[in-house]
Amino acid sequence: MLSNKAWLLKFLIPVGLFAGLSLDSVIRLGTVRPCLPDCMRDPERHDGRRVWAGPRRVEEIRNDGFFQKVDGKIVRIRWSKTQPPVGKHVAVRGIFRKPDILEADDVREEANWHLERYGGVYGISSVVLLGWLWYFLKRFRLGVRGGLFHPRDDAPPGDPPPPATGNV
Amino acid sequence: MADLLTHYVSARIPGGFIADERARTTLALGVFLPDLVGKGLEAIPWMPNHAHAPSHSILGLMCTSLAAAMLFAEDFRFKAFATILFGQLLHVAVDVAKDCQGQGAAYLLLPFALDSFEMGYYTSQHVFWFLPGNILILILLRWTAKRMQKSGLVWR
């Protein structure tokens, strides 16, 4: 099954299947689990849908909630409990109401959102990925025929056996 | 998503039982791949919402494992497929342990079911807490591996 015979086809079939899964997700999940920008683009269609909105900056606070910006448009978040401070990033879960209201049932403040996202997740991940790439290129060489990555002949298949101990 | 260091650490423990260094490298590729595919798709401008969802579903993992394995030389391809798939399953297991405010961390059963899963053990805020812990775990594992090699045990 994993031989070189019809190599390109064996590569393209799973790629095509993945593309089909993606398309299916876009269509079906896009209807059942819309994101907030989708709701703002078509409020009539998504009125009453449950939505999770990823961390966004709090622009203004009122007694009954706060405002956030989504693609340049203002969204009113209805939230009766403690209001988050202006300038903080918060993630919100709730029910979307046309034309631009999100009735929140959970608001989570993300402290240091930018530092966490870009420094923590992407920064650390980039360093790890570069380190792994260095190891990978030590163990594999690039080829053209019969696959893109070939194990290097000088790369050991495993660690050397432990030195013999005791009587031989 | 957890950071890739956390995912790497999750692969390091089972990876110690794999004798072939090259297969350990492809196991690490496996734990990185769901985010490389998912975030890669998300980064494409005007890519519709949810297009990346199969990158963390079981059928999607099988597709990406097979496609990635086909890039390797024939004699190493099966090992590449098995380790990449195992790595991807580990990745999704770590992600599913996350708390995503009830919206779910992964659509595991796509396209058969649209349910998403999460266990709520950590949030993305914990990345900074994980960093020293992960480094400590890697140092401990390195030390353990050396001790085990001296005693002739299999873990590396």
Interface residues (C-beta under 8 A of the other chain):
Chain A: L2 S3 N4 W7 K10 F11 P14 V15 L17 F18 L21 S22 L23 D24 S25 V26 R28 L29 G30 V32 R33 P34 C35 P37 D38 W52 A91 R93 D106 R108 E110 A111 E116 R117 G120 V121 I124 S125 V127 V128 L129 W132 Y135 F136 R139 F140 G143 G146 G147 L148 F149 H150 P151 A155 P156 P157 G158 D159 P162
Chain B: M1 A2 D3 L4 L5 Y8 A19 D20 E21 R22 T25 A28 L29 F32 D35 L41 P48 N49 H50 A51 H52 A53 P54 S57 L59 G60 M62 C63 T64 L66 A67 A69 M70 L71 F72 A73 E74 D75 F76 R77 F78 F81 C100 Q101 G102 Q103 Y107 L110 P111 L114 S116 T123 S124 Q125 V127 F128 L131 Q149 K150 S151 G152 R156
